[in-house]
Structures are given as structure tokens and as C-alpha cells.
Amino acid sequence: MQRVKMRWGIVLALAIGTAAPATAAEQLRGAEIPLWEGLPFAGLLLSIALGPIFARKLWHVHYGKAAAFWAMLALGMLVVTQGLMPTVAAFLHSMLADYLPFILMLFALYTAAGGIVVSELKRATPLANTALLALGTLAASVIGTTGASMILIRPILQANAKRPRQVHVVIFFIFLVSNIGGVLSPLGDPPLFFGFLRGISFFWPLHMLWPQMLFCAGLLLIAFFLLDSYFFRKEKRTPSNPNEPWPGFTVRGLPNLALIAAAVGVILTSAVWRPGISVDVLDIHLELQNVLRDVSLLAIGIAALMVTPLADHKANHFVWAPFTEVAKIFVAIFIAIIPVITMLAAGARGSFAPVIALLAHADGKPNEAAYFWATGLLSSFLDNAPTYLVFFGMAGGDPTALMGPLAKTLEAISLGAVFMGAFTYIGNAPNFMVYAMARRARVEMPGFFGYMIWSIGILVPMFVLVTVLFLR
């Protein structure tokens, strides 16, 4: 293990060491990247999907090595076709500007949520489960899908621990809390946050997207209640007294709630406070507010570890394995998607030109349904934040126009990026974290394709209705 870590360190050191001469002018040329350079990303997805099915024990031991292989292959292919300096510059930009803020936000929220203990929550009835999912859905737009997922997944796993059927609870949790609930504010999901950074009003999502959110959340909560009630009746447990009072519950670790609020505040401040000061790290342009945000998130995560008693971590079964798994898998994803995102950003000049051509009607007007499905389906497999930005740019990139005459187009892009992240475990970061934590709690979660059977069967009909009712 130490040798593996050393190899990774050597690779990173070499990359950083050679990055010094790279300049902003040495960028990847998306129009010249052939489609086959997306194969490492496809290989990574297939490894994530098939590894736990066909080589379960080997995968859980060596998944980091498999992820590193596909990431290194993607970089190697870029070096061959684009050159060393542009590849190193793109790698460092992805790590410093995208992956580092992502993993530090996850670190802060994971450690803070890991110190919040909800105990004595023992009544996992369909009504109680539905109420918890509804609460998490509403909370997701306030503290983010990641924050809401990290806080509520442990109580809902605890409440359902003795039930023989738990998979559907976790799957609907991913649908609602980890994705759809985050559509009402820039704090809810990274794509909307990036839109906010590009000039979209903070309250635009709430003003424009609440009908679609209520429609989808309402349908899913009703479907969950009916399905959970069906399973609950089949469990042959002793019927509960309908007049029995709702059981109480206790919450410990309230300082961690303040730390989560601090993390949310830090993220929001970095978006609204722009002093115009920047630093250059190996020719990567980093703005002061973002550097301070990342340092603050690291400090918040460390503070959460310091203020949480060991007994609370034990009560929560707090371990690092889920976080480590997400960190390793997503660093490979952030590297392997570099050529794919660059090809998409090339628009009609790139390898994805046939997809781009579908985004407009014959008269040149935007095709909102196509924007919704193209943004959403790509967000299901790529990181949804850069996918959102790509289509944001394709729609003109002018926030005034996108909140005015092109508001329906921005609506389609936003809904696709946030809602359809629920299609796969990797469509949004909390999905994979919830999956990993459920597995650690001995829930027999379906594999990559098994989960997609659930998501396609439930979500596709609902998104077709969204298209017909809201995007025509």
C-alpha cells in the first residue's frame, strides 16, 4: 500500500514539476480531440458498474488502482494528441479549480454531519419514512444536497435497520434528497451555484423552478409511500396501534449543526464577495475568495473532528471508508472527463457536433426539450456542474438574456443538470456517498446497472411528463 501511495506521489510531483512553464495560452484544442479519447472515461464507468458485480472482493480492495489506471490512460492519450504542457495545465486546472473545492466541501460536510447523532428514532413506518424524505427534500435547497444527505442518511438507515426491505428507501432518498430537492437555490446543487457565479440571480431558481420541483417531489413521495406501505404490510409485523403517540428522538452534536451552517455561509460568501484579488499557483489563476473558501472548509472539517466526542462517532458508526471511496473514484472521474468536457465545449466544431445540432429547431430557436434531455443525460455520467456550464455557454452565456427571453432554455438546462443526476450513482456526488454509507450499513444495494433499472423505470416517465407539461 505504501508503494502504491508513493507511486501516486511521484506521478503528482512530476506533473507539478513540469507544469511551471505552462501558460494560459497552452490549452487543449477541443475541436481536434477525437471521439476515441473518451474511451478511458467509458472504461472507468464500466469498471465502476461491472467491478462490484463480477469481481466484488477484488474491486473493493483494488478499485483505487483501477480508477488510477483509467485516469492515467486519459492523461497519456491527451499528451500524445495535444502535447505535454496543455495536458498538464488542464490536469492542474481540474484538480485545483474543480476537484479540490469539491472534495474539501465534502470533507467539511461529511465530518460535521458525522458528529450529529439522532437516536431513539425507531419507528420506520411508511408515514415516518415519507416525512423524513420530505424533510430532506426541503432541506436540500437550504444546506445543499450533500449536507442534507450526510445529515439524514444515518437516521433513516438507523430507523429502517431492522426491516428486511431497505433498498427502496435508500434509492428514493437518492432521488429526492441527493438530487431533486436541491433545485431551488444556488446552495442546493453545484450547477446552480456555478450559474449564480455567472450572474444568475440567487432567487431565480426559487422563482422559476418551484412548480417542477413540487410536481416531481410530490409524485415521488406518493410513489414511495405506496411502495413502502406495500412492503411494510408484507413484513408480517405486529400491527401498530393507530393511536400510539409519535415516538420522540434525541439529537446530540448541535455544535456540528453550527459548523454546517458555517460551511454553507463560507460557500455563499465566496460567491458574493469578490475583492478582485487573485494568486497564481503554477500559472493556474486562483481568486482570493475561492482560496479562503477552501481553507475555511478544511478548517471547518478539522474543527468538526475536534469538537465531536468519540462516543458520538461510535454511535454514528463513523468511518472514513465511504469518504475515501468517493475521493478516489471522483479524482479519477475529474481527470477522465477532461477530454469529454473539452470536446463538448468545442460545440459544433467538436466530436459531439451531432448532439449539439439537436439543440435548436429548424428556425434557429432553442429546443428546450433537447436542452433538458441532453444536459440531463450527460449529467448522469459526467459531473453535472461542468456539463451545466457547457450548455449554459451554448445557450449564449448571457445571464440577462437567460433570465429574460431565454428563461425557458435556462430552465431546461437547470432542471436537466439537477434532476437527472439521479439516474446513476455518479450523477451527483452525494449519490455515491449515500450508496457507500448504505453498503457499510449492510444494505444490499443494487450495482450500477441495477440502480439504473430503478431510476429509468421510475424517473423516465416522470421526466417525460416534465417535458410535456413545462418545456413545450
N, C-alpha and C positions, 0 to 999 in steps of 0.2 A: 504493500500500500504506500509506503514511504517513497519507493522508487517511482510509482505512478505519479504521486504528487510532485516529485522532483522533476519528472519529465514535463508535466504541465507548467511548472515554474520556469523551466528552461525555455519552452516554447514562448511563453508570455514575455520573458525577458528579452529574447531575440526579437520579438515583434516590436516591443517598445524601443529597443536599442536601435532598430533600423528605421524607426518612424521619424526620427528627428529631421531628416531632410524633406519629409513630405510636406506639401503645401496645399492650400485650399484649391489651387488650380488642378492638382493631380487627383481628379475624381473619376469614379467609374463611369464608363460610357454605356448607359443603359440600352441605347439603340443598337449597340454592337454585341451585346451579350446574347449568345444563342440559347434557345429554349432548353437544350440539354443540360445547361448549367444549373437548372432547378432540380436535377436528379438527386443530389445529396440531400436536399430538403425532403424530397419524396421518400428517399431511403430512411431518413430519420423518422418520418411519420409512420412508415411501415414497421420500423423497429419498435416504436412505442406501441403500435397496435398489435403486432404479432408476437413480440418477445414474451409478454406475460402469458400468452396462450400456449405457445409451442415449447418454450424453454423457461418456465416460470421461475425455477430456483436459480438458474444461471442469470436470467435477466435481472432479478432483484439484487444479485451480487455484482454484476458487471455492467449494469445499464450505463454507468458513467463512462466506461471505456467505449461502449457502442456510440454514445452521444458524441464523445470526443472524436471518434473516427469520422463520422459524417461531417462534423464541423470543420475538421482539418482538411477533409477532402474538398469541401466547398471553397475554402480559402485557397487551397492548392490550385484548383481549376481556375479561380479568378486570377491568380498570379500568372498562370500560363497565358490567358487570353487578354488580361488587362494590364499586367505588369505588377511589380512588387510594391512600388510606392502607393499607387491608388488603392491597392488591396489593403495595405497596412493602414492607410488613412481611413478607409471605410470600416475596417475592423475596430480601430480605436474609437471612431465616432460612435459606432454601435454600442461599444462597451461603456464608454464614459457618458454619452449623452442619453442613451436609452436603457441599457441593462442595469447600470449602477443605480440610477434613481428607482427603477422598478424593484430591484432586489432589496434596497435599503427601505423602501416603503413597506415591502412585505415583511422584512425583518422587524421593523418597529411595530407593525400591527400584529404580527404573529406572537411576539414576546409579550406585548401588552395584553392581548386577548388571552394568552395562556395563563395570565395571573388572575383572571376573573373567574371565580368559582360559583356556579349556580348549582345549588344542592337541594335535595329533598323534592326534586321535580320528578315525580314517579308516575303520574297518571298520563300515559301515552294514548289517550283516546283520539278518535278521528277529529273531534272538535278541538282538543288541545293542540294536536299537531297542526291543524289548519290555522289556528290562532298564532302559533309560533311562526309559521311560514308567512302569514300576512304581516306580522310584526317585522320580520326580517326584510320583507319586500319593501316596506315603507322606510325602514332604517337605511337601506342600501343607498338611497339618494342623498342621505344626510352624512353618513360616515363612510360611504363608499362600499362597493360590492365586496371588496377584500375585508374591510373592517367588520361589516355585518356578518359575513361568512365566518370569520375567525371567532367572533364573539358567540354566535348562536349555534354553530355546528356541534360543539361539545354538549350543550344542554339537550339538543334534540337527539343526539346519539345516546346520551345517558337515559333520557326518558323512554327510548324505544329499545334499550339494550336487551330486555327480556322477551321481546316479541320475535316470533320466528320469521316474520317477513319485514325486512327493514329497507331493502334496496330501493323500493319506490319512494320512500321518504327522502332518502339522500338525493335521488335523481330529480325529484320535484324541487328540492332545496336548491340544487344547482340551477335549474331553470329559473326559479323566482328570485332567490336571494343573491346568487352569484352573478346574475345577468340582468334579467328584465327589470328588476327593482331599481337598477342604477341609472335609469334613463332620464330622470327628472332634474338632474343638476350636474354641473361640471365636476362636482366632488364624487359623483356616483360611479363613473367609469372613465378610464383614461382617454378614450376617443373624444368624449365631450369636453374633457379637460384641455386637450390639445386644440379643440375648436375654440374654447374660451381664450386660450393663449393667442389664437389667430384673430381675435376681435369679435367673436360671437358673444352676445350679451349673456351675463350669468343666468338671468331668469328666462332666456329664450327656450331652453328645453322644457321647463315647467309650464310655460305659457302655451307651447305648441304641441308637446308630446304627451300631455296627461291623458287625453282620451284613448290613445293607443295603449298606453301603459295600463290604464284601468280595464280596458277591454281584454287584453292578454292576461293580466294578473287575475282578473275575475274568472275567466274561463279556466285557467289552470288551477285556481283554488277550488272551484266547484268540481273539476275533474278529480283532483286529489282527494277531496272529501269523500266523493262517491267511491273511489277506488280503495281508499283506506278503510272506509266503513265496510266494504265487501270483505276485505282481508280480515278485519277485526272480528266480524261475525264468524268467519271460518276458523278462527283460532280456538273456538270452543272454550273460552274462559268463562268464569262465573259472571253473569250479568251484573253490571254495577247498578247501584241504586240511583235512579234519576234525580232524587232529591239530595244526594250526597253533596256536601259543600265542596267547592273547588279547593284542592289541596294548596297549602302555602308553599313557598320556596324561599330560600335564603340566598343572598348574594354576598360574596366576600371579594376583596381585592378592588374596592372602589377607587383607590389611587390610580389603578390602571385605566379606569374609565377617563380620568383626567388626562392621562398620557395619550390615550387615543384621540381625545379632543385636541390635545396639543399637536398631534401629528396631522390631523385634518387642518388645523389652523396654520401650521407651517406650510402645508401644500398650497392652501389658498393664498397665503401671503406671498409666496413665490410667484404667483400668477399676477397679483395686482400691484406689487411693489417692484418697480423696475428702475433702479438708480442709474442705469446706463453704464455700469462699470463691469468690465469683463477681464478674465485672465486667460492666457493661452497655455495649455499643457500639451507639449509636443505638437504644436500647431493645431490643436483642437480648441475651438473657441467656446469657452465656458463662461456664462454670465454669473455675476456675483450672487444674485438672489437664488440661483439654482445650486451653486456650491454651498451656500449657507443652508439651504433646504436639506441637502443630502447629509451635511454634517449634523444638522439638528435631528434628522431621522435616526441616524446612527446613535446619537446621544440618548434619544428617547428609548430606543431598543435596549441600550445598556442600562438606563435608569429602571426600565421595567424589570429587568433581571435582578437588579439590586434591591428593589422595594418588595418583590414578591417573596413571601416566606416559602421555604422548601416544602412545607406541608401543603400549601396551595398548589404547587406544581405537581406534587404527588397525587393530590385529589383530582387534578385535571388530566392525569396521565401524560404530562407534558414531556415530550421527547423532541429531539432535533431531526429525526428521520424524515418526516414529511417536508420540512423546510429544505433539508439537504437535497432531497429528491427533486423538488421543484427548481432549486437553484442550479443543479447540474443539467437537468433536462432543458431548462429555458435558456441557459447560456448557449447551449448548442443550437437551440431554435433561433435565438437572436443573431447568431453567426450564419446559420444555413439559409436564413431568409434574405440575407443581404442581396444576392443576385436576383431573387424573385421580386423583391420590392423595387429594385433598381430597374428591372425590365418593365414593371407596371408603371413606374414613374415616367418612363420614356414615352408613354401614351401610344399614339398611332404609329410612332416610329419604331416601337419595340416589338418583341416577340408575341406580346399579348394584344396586338392590334385587332384581331377578330373580336375579342371581348370588348375592347374599347368602342368598336363600331356599333355595338348594340345599345350604347348609352344615349343615343339620340334618335328621334323619329326622322322620317324621310324629309320633313320640313325643317330639320335642324333643331327643333325644340327638345329639351331634355326629356328622356324617357324615365319617369320617376320609378316605375316598377322595375326597370332594368337596373337602375342605380341601387335600389333596395336589395335585389337578389344578388347582384354582382358584388356589392360591398359586403353583404352578409355571408355569402358562401365563401368568399376569400377570407373573411374574418374568422370563419370557422376553423381554418387551418393555418392561417398566418396570424401574426399578432394583430389584434384589431385596431390598435392605435395608429401604427403606420399605414395600415390599409385605409382607415378613415382619412388620413391626411392625403393619401394619393388621390382618392376620389374627390375630396374637398378641392384639391388643385385642379382636377379635371373639370369640375363644375365652375371654374373661374377663379376660385380662391379669394374673391372679394366679399368680405363679411357683410358689407352694406347691401350688396345685391342678393346675397344668400339669405339674408333676413328679410328681404323685400320681395322683388318679383320672382326670385328663385327659391323662396322659402320651402316650397314643396319638394324641391330637389335636396335641400339640406335636411329636411325631414326624413326623406328616404335614406340618405346616407347615414344619418344618426341612428335611425331605427335598425338598419341592417347591421351596422357595426356593433351595437349594444345587444340587440335581441338574438342575433344568430350566432353570437359567441357561445350560446348554449348548445349548439349542435354537437360539439366534440369536447373531450376533456381538455384540449389545449386551446380552445377558442378564447378563453379568458383565464388569467392566472388563478383566480380563486377556484375554478373548476377542478384543476389538477390538485390543488391543495386540499380541497374537501374530499376528493377521491382518495388521496393518500391517507388522510386522517380517518376516513371511514374504514379503509382497509386495516389500519392499525387497530381499530376498534372491533375487528373481526367481522365486519360486514362483508358478505360475499359479493362485492361489487362486480358488475359485468366488465369485460375487457373493452378495448377501444371500439370495436365494431358492435359489440353487444350493447354498449351505451348508445351508439348511433341508431340502433334499431328502435330503442325507446324514443330518442329525440326526433328522429324522422317521422315515426308513427304519430307522435303527439304534436310536434311543433309545425311540421309542414302544412297540415290542413289549417292550423290557426294562422300561419303567416300568409297563406293564400287568401284567407278572409281579410287580413290586414291590407293586402294589396288591393282587393276589390273594394273594400269599404273606405280606405283612407288615401290611396295612392293612384286614383284614377280621375 
